[in-house]
Amino acid sequence: MAAGVSRSTVSRVFSRPESISQDTIRRVKAIAEQIGYLPNHTARALSTGRHRNIAVIVPDVANPFFPPLIAATQDEADRHDYCVFLGNSGESAEREEKLVNRLGGQVEGLILVSSRMSDQQIAALAERRPLVLVNRDLANIPRVLIDSAKGTLESVEHLASLGHDSVVYVNGPGASWSNRQRRNAVRRAAAARKIKMKSVACQTPTFESGRQVVSQISASGARAVVAFDDLVAQGILAGLAENSIKVPRDISVVGCDDVLGAATYPALTTVSNCSEEAGRVACKLLMEMLETNAFADVRYVLDTHLVFRDTTGPAPSP
């Protein structure tokens, strides 16, 4: 061999570098680059049973909350020499399950973000392969949770301090753990502050869905809105503007996730975003499971807070 080592050593340099000295790794990779050698990942997978691929499945790849999470996952996986397959479930539990089954033979582990599958489906999947959840709280499965309830509570307290005595919560998807967490937080804070609270249905967390619920918001009589996420809030702002309703003079609007807050007009008051950190932590947990073959019931919680901008103001006079 040109590098002065055996074929098995060359194989270990590319498959299990932790078992080889750094000097040997540098020498073998330098020779490989000179001669244009590329490791055959398919052959390696056949011989070892390991593809060094993981999958990340999200409900809506177009929602700006998810790209930073995906990018952070990719960066962390790359540090461990893993590739990432991306699946977009389109808010469908059936499509999510289909993606899991299709990708199952090509990946060693999964990260399910805001999964829409049932608890039973996820539990059965976790028994078959390494799995980490993001924003889904199931016991005995490693999970990373963004505690948006704290920031949502702050948003209602902020609105109360501005004199608002009623608030509308615009829901996200019914199967969303985050939606339940945020709606319950609004309900608790409203009860504590003796504020009237009403929920409005929103079929999907999209800009257009936000525009379409403006008539229901207006009919409620409330002059404060907490939206499931920034995308819905952006649609609400557009719908209000189309109806010549001024923000925050006539109505206050709060979003969640802080992915569009600084880019809206007016700049959106919203709950802070931890999506990048959630992706990084979730991938670290999965890498530990894959590299040690050990399992731990980890529940990692990321905190949030309210980010004050220009879409909240004093309650208008009756």
N, C-alpha and C positions, 0 to 999 in steps of 0.2 A: 504493500500500500504506500502511496506517495507520502502520506503523513506519518509513516513509520509505526502504525498501529493496526490491530486486527480489524476484520470486517465487523465483528461483534461490538468492538469499541466505537466504531463509526456509527453503528446503529444506536448505541446507547447515547451518544452525543446528541442525536436528534430526537430520541424518544424518552430517555431518562437522564437528562444532563446532571441531575443532582447527585448521581453516582460516579461522576467523572470529574477529574481535577480541572480547574479553570485553565491551566496551561494547555492541557490536551484539547479542551474544547476550542480554545482560540486557534490552535494549530490545525485541527481538523477542519474547522469552518473556513479558515484562510485558504487551505488547499481546495476545499469544495467550491469556494467562490472562483478560484483560478480556473478550475476545470469545468465550471458551469454545472456542478452536481446539484440536483434537487431531490430531497427525500420523497419517496413514493408513499403518500399518506394512505392511499387505498390498501396497498400491500401491508402497511404497518397495522392498519385497523383489522385486516383479516388475520394477521398473526397474533395480535395482542388482544383483540376484542375491544380496543379503545380507539374512538374516532377523534377525540379531543375537540369535540363540538358540543356546544350547549345551545338551547333555544330560549328565546325571550318572546312571550306572547302578550300583546297588549290589546285593549278593546278598540282603540281608534288611533292609528299611527299618525293621523292628520291633526289630532288635538295637540296643541303646543306644549302641553304638560309632559308628553311622553318622549319626544326626541332627546332632551338632555339626559333623561334616565337611561335611554338606550345607548347613547354615546358613552356615558360613564360606565355602563356594564361592559361595553366593547373594550374600553381602555383597560379595565380591570382584568377581563378575560385574556386580553393580549399579553398582559404581564405574566400570565401563567401559560402562555402558548396555546390558548384555546380560541377557536373561532365561534362566532355567534350567528345563529340562524334566527331570523325575525319573523314572527307571525302576527297577523292583524285579524282579530276575531270579528270586527265590525259590530261589537256589542252583542254578539250572538253566542249563547252557551253551546249550541249545537255546532257552530262553526269552530269554536274554540276546542271542543272535544275532538273534532275531525282533524284539526291541526296537530293536536297532541299525538293522536294515533299515527298520523302520516309521518311526523318528524321522529317518532319514538325510536325507529331503527337506526337513525343517523346521529343521534345525540346521546350524551352520557347523563345529562341533567337538564332540568327545566326551571325557568323563573316565570311564574305566572303573575302578571301585574293586573290588579283590580279584576280578578277572575270573575266571570259571570256564571261559571259552572256551580252546581250544587255542592254542599258540604260533602255529601256522600261520594260524588264523582271525584272530588279532589282528594279525599281520604283514600279512596281506592287507588288512585294514581300514585300517591305518595308511598304506598306499599310496594309499588313495582319499580320505582326509580327515584334517584335523588331529586328533591323538589324544594324550592324556596318560594314563598308567597310575598308579594308586596301589596299592602293595603287590603289584606284579607286576614282576619284574625281567627285561625283555627288551631285549637290546642294540639300539641304533639307534632306540629309541622313548623319548621323554622320560618319565621315571618318578620318582615320589616314594615312597620306601621308609621305613617305620617299622622301625628295626632293633631289634625286640623280642628278638633273640637275646641281646643284651648283658644286658638285664634278666632274661631267662630263665636265663642262666648264673649271674647273681647269686642267683637264687632257689634253685638247687640248692646253691650254695656256702653259702647261709644255712642250708638244711636240714642240710647236712653238719656245719656248726658247732654245730648243736643236737643232734648225735649220731645223726641218722638214717642208716641204712646201706642203705636201699632206697627207691625212689621209683616211683610210677606216673605216667605221662604220659597224660592223657585227650585223644585226638586231636580235631581239628576236621575239616572237609571234606577229602576226599582230594585235590581239585583246588586246594586253597588253598596259595599260596606261603607265607603266614604260618605255616600249620600245619607245613609242611616245615621252615621256618626254626626254629621253636620246638622241634619234636621233635628235630631234629639238635643244637640247643643243649643240651637236657636230656641227650641221649646223650653228647655230648662231656664235659660237666661231670661226669656220673656216672662215666664211664670215668676221668677225671682224679682223681676223689676215691675211686675204687674202691667205688662205690655200685652196688648192683643196680638195674637199670632195666627196667621193663616198660611196654609200650604197651597201652592199652585203646581200642577203637574206639568212636566216638560218631557216630551217623549224621548229625546236624545240630547246629549249635551253639545249642541251646535249653535252657531251664530243665528241661523234661521229660526231655530226653536226659541231662542231668546226673543227675537223680534215678534214671534207669534203670540207670546204670552203677555205682551204689553197691555192688551185690552182687558185681560183678567186682572192684572195688577191694578189698572186704573179703576176697575169696577169694585175692587176690594175697599177702596177708600183710604188705604194705607199710604203713607208718604215716605216709607223706607222699605228697601228691598235687599235681601241677602240672597245671592245667586249661588247655585251649586258650584260653578267654576267661572273662570274669567271669560271663557268663550261664550257661555250663556249671558254673562253680564255685558259683554260687548254687544251682543245682539239686542239686549234690553236697552242699552244706551242708544243704539241706532233707532229702535222702534219708538222710543220716547221722543227723540229729535224729530222723527217724521210726523209726530203728533203735536209738535211745538210745545212739548213739556220740557222745561228747563231743569238741568241737573247742575248743582244741587238745590237751586232755588225752590223748585216745586216738589222735588222728590230726591231722596238720597239712595245711592246704589253701592252695594259692597259685593265684591267678587271673592274668589278663592283660588289659590295656587300661585298667584303673582307671576303669571307667564305673559300677560298682556297689559298689566297695570300701567306701566310707564308709557305704553304706546297708544292708549286710547285717548279720546278727547271728550270730556275732561279726563285727566289722568285718574285711573281707577284706584279707589281705596279697596284693599284686598288682603287676604290672609297669605302669609309668607309661603314660599315654595321650597320643598326639600327633595325634589324629584331626582336631582343629580346625586345627592348623597344616598338616597334610597337605592338607586341602581348600583352604586359602588358597594354599599354594604351587602346588598342581596347577592351580588356576584362573589364577594369575599366568602360569605357563608357557604355558597354552593361549591366554591373551590376547595374549601376546607373539607367538606363532605366527600368530594371526589378524590382528594389526595390522601385522606386518612381513613376512608371507609368508615368513619365514625359519625354518629348521629347525636345531635343535642337539641332539646326542645327550646330553641332560642326565640325570644320575643323582644325584638329590638325596636324601640319607640323613638321617633324623631319629633321634636317639639316645633310648634309654630307660634306666630304672633301676628297681630294686625299691623299692616303697613298703611299709614295715613297718607292719603293724597287728596284729590280735589272733588270727588263725587259724593262726599258726605258733608252736610251742613245743617244748620238749625232747622227744626221743624217749622213749616210755614204756618202762618196764622190761620185759624179756621175760616 
